[in-house]
């Protein structure tokens, strides 16, 4: 669904360091589960509009089986504000708002809306950071879910594999 | 982000007629706007999981400029139930639930959650239907927004361009 892109939309100049494909590994933890390690691919794609297409998938490092997948849109706004709209394949809609500060994005959910059979989460906080040389993306995801307080759920480190 | 796919997941057998790429045109109407005509591409992709990746974009037939874009997941469940999780690029998260009946899907929103700068909508109803020969997809979208009651907003007809 990526379109050919010309000059970057002015709204995207503050997040151009995100654009591309990233691959790496992460670790999942939570009060209610056994820790697990996962492989991950993340793409932020310029589609010639004032937002980036976001797509992500993970797989088990133990057996290669697919785990999570999500897709959506990253919407930089004025004054360093930014929004992320996420559709999680587990049956959850997520709408986040936050800020961009240099190469760091902080997002907190303003709405987490599961389907009746979807995963249970009520609050999500995401932090995304890219290294000064542009080669490494690290993120953390904290989650309030299944009656547990907000706590670390995911942390991962990915390398740029494609501009 | 599409993965190579082997045998279709059993959950997808009831919606395999949707899988592929569709192109066509539609008409947008609403109490508060001038009617407009748009071109559209829709993709439903098998990613080897019990859900389909959904991606869509529209453009103006008047001047070719991009209009709307959304992406998400279609999740068939048991007993003819189905769920759609949508991230709208206009800054709206949408979670729908409904039913599959033959080649017809009826979905009504259970949550429509805009960002603080996102488009205003509070209720969405989608109907998607594919012709018996599998060549034509028609849909309608009704919307409650900007203080207006639920009413027709979009209707479109698309042809299969790729299996």
Interface residues (C-beta under 8 A of the other chain):
Chain A: X1 X3 X41 X43 X47 X48 X49 X51 X53 X55 X57 X66 X69 X71 X72 X73 X75 X77 X81 X83 X85 X86 X87 X88 X89 X91 X92 X93 X94 X95 X97 X110 X111 X113 X114 X115 X116 X117 X118
Chain B: X1 X3 X41 X43 X47 X48 X49 X51 X53 X55 X57 X66 X69 X71 X72 X73 X75 X77 X81 X83 X85 X86 X87 X88 X89 X91 X92 X93 X94 X95 X97 X110 X111 X113 X114 X115 X116 X117 X118
